[in-house]
Amino acid sequence: YSLYNELFESRVEFSQATFGKPSYSFQSGRDDAFIWPSITRVGREAVQLAQQRAGNEGTTGISSPRRYLWDEDRYTPGWRFNSTQEPMAAAAPLTFLINDEGVPLSALPLAERLPVFAAHYSRSAVMTLMLTELLAQALMQINSVAQRTKMPNATAPRHLRTIILTLPSAMPKPEREIFRRRMQEAISLVWKAMGWHPLDAPFDGEQTRVPVPHVHMEWDEASCGQMVYLYNETQVNLAGRTDAFFAAMARPDRPLTPGEAAGKSLRIASIDLGGGTTDLAITQYVLDDGVGNNIKINPRLLFREGFKVAGDDILLDVIQLFILPAIQQAIEDAGVAAPTVVMDKLFGNAGRMDGFSTLRQQATLQIFMPIGHALLAAYENYDPLDAQAEIAANLGKLLPQTPTPQVLAFINGEVQRAAGSTTFDILQTPLVIRLSALHTAFLSDQLGIVHCLRLLSEVVALYTCDVLLLTGRPARFPGVQALLRQLQPLPASRILPLEGYHTRSWYPFNRRGCIENPKSTAAVGAMLCLLAIDLRLASFYFNVGDLLPYSTIRHLGMLDGNNMLADDNVYYRDIDLDHADFALDPTRSFQLRGPLRLGFRQLDNERWPASPLYTLTITDPQLARKLAGDTVITLKLAITSSDEQGAEGVKIAQALLADGSPISTHKLQLKLNTLAASASGATHYWIDSGSIYQR
């Protein structure tokens, strides 16, 4: 086995853990001594398994289950273990705790409690399985001999008391509630698998033999980065003089609100660039009337927003702009008359079933993503003044490991057949890329992330922020920092990338007293929030209870093909899902002429990007034929059942034909779907489909 204490990817692969022959376990008097309560591997191990996969039947994993929280349907292709034989992804003890769709049996009626016969877990349920692995790892590590000997009371067992899940601002409230349920299901499965809770009883905290951890989901990742900055500046750099820090950092040109004292408040913005989302949080921090070091900070979230364009989309743009053209040129040089056709067959074919989907995905995982990562890793250390910096090597030299023979045969064989020769080798493709060209792409509109950063910069400038923090791994790219300095939403001296930010030794992921990977600020900031709630931060008084998220679903309507929501497509305005007594206007309705996508945006500005939320489809064939004719359906939506935290989403309230006759709502389906690529009919993210070429 191998240990690593670094940040890890969200990649998930199905793989059964084996610790020895079961017969040895029986001889010890325990039939579960070698049982591991999870059937998935996560992070670096999952990436290695995915890159070494040899089979092409079914699916063995996905890039990130959080992308598919909305998909609760049965996954038809099925799941298989990533091993030589690739058996069905079902193993004890989870086989007897969930059904074919991955739903915990204890949550079902007695008549429906059938264990796994075929592994068709929904992609949303894979998040539950991923969380079971993380829970099992955490429980094992806190009770391991190596860990306990480092701590006081080494003989006392450790219990997991708290779980913190930081969420991106881009996650809509319906998806957030699904995430909450997946976490509770994961706790239930692990507790039952370990024998800490009765198998058939509904999961609660009363019948358990081991305390159930409390789950926190209040804090978003961008706000957690601000928490790290505030704590380090006030407690480490200024020895607890919070008032001195606020007075020094407050902008003299920022207008004060009525009753606001100069030097007693600070307005901090943070842009968090993750792998799947880019998030913005703007928070006003106000000091109370304390004196000296005895001062409390009271936060108020002014604005939050998020877009589903981030680091993985930068990687895709780099592959499409710099790597695919080099391969297409090599294919043309090999004598292929129509290289675009071959490229589309090998690396495109989005949504078409041609039998090569698994090989196409493997080509992306084994060739294009490692090369793209190598290019971006070199760009992280790029000096914009060095115009000659470049990468010049064959593709094979940039790969950490050789692709599997099946993938090489798939690519080389297709090119050789089209060219009528036997000499083509994709690993010998020359790649010459000037890093200045990549830097220019960031400063122009060639990358999708640029438009998002321009819009977020407008908001930062509108709020006249005192400081702008840049967190997340992509914030290390020189082009991101140069673009924001060029846009100048505030003076360049007040833009602070947290990569290399000096923290001294208190920061858990520090390297030589500095933050190496700014993505870690989400985890460390969440830890500080929890410690502040428990008053365990000496001389740092922070009112975390006021740092609450709010729903960004304000305007709901029909999306166009570019994920934009024009004003004439908005059906409902001023939505507020955070209040339990909110209801949609019962007089508002819209017409349905066929399947459509419903999306939302926060601002009343039609050039502001919208996010997909629901797909509305017709499930009755006869009704679909009527719509294909000259009739239309008039629909009304309503808020789903609310609790003290507000409503979770919307539902179909009424459907009428053009003649006024009612339609059963069962003939229509309003289904959650937040995949940004759903406009083109895609059901998989590009990493999972392998479709990266566009003609």
Secondary structure, DSSP 8 states (H G I E B T S, - for coil): -----S-----EEE-----S-HHHHHHTT-TTTT--S-SEEETHHHHHHHHT----SSB-EES-GGGGTT--S--TT-BB-SSSS--BS--TTGGGTB-TTS-BGGGS-GGG----SS----HHHHHHHHHHHHHHHHHHHHTSHHHHTTSSSTTS-----EEE--B-TTS-HHHHHHHHHHHHHHHHHHHHHTTSS-SSS---SSS-SS---EEE---BHHHHHHHHHHHIIIIIISTT-HHHHHHHHS-TTS---TT--TTSEEEEEEEEE-SS-EEEEEEEEEE-S-BTTB-EEEEEEEEEEEES-SHHHHHHHHIIIIIHHHHHHHHHHTT-S-HHHHHHHHH--TT---S-HHHHHHHIIIIIHHHHHHHHHHHHT--TT-TT-EEEEEHHHH-SS---HHHHHHHHHHHHHHHT-S---GGG-EEEEEHHHHHHHHHTTSSHHHHHHHHHHHHHHHTT-SEEEEESGGGGSHHHHHHHHHH-SS-GGGEEE-TT-B-GGGSTTEETTEES-GGGHHHHHHHHHHHHHTT-STT-EE-GGG--------EEEE--TTS---GGGEEE-S--TTSTT----TT--EEESS-EEEEEESSS-TTS--EEEEEEEE--HHHHHHHHTT--EEEEEEE--EETTEE--EEEEEEEETTS-B--GGGEEEEE---GGGGGT--S-HHHH------
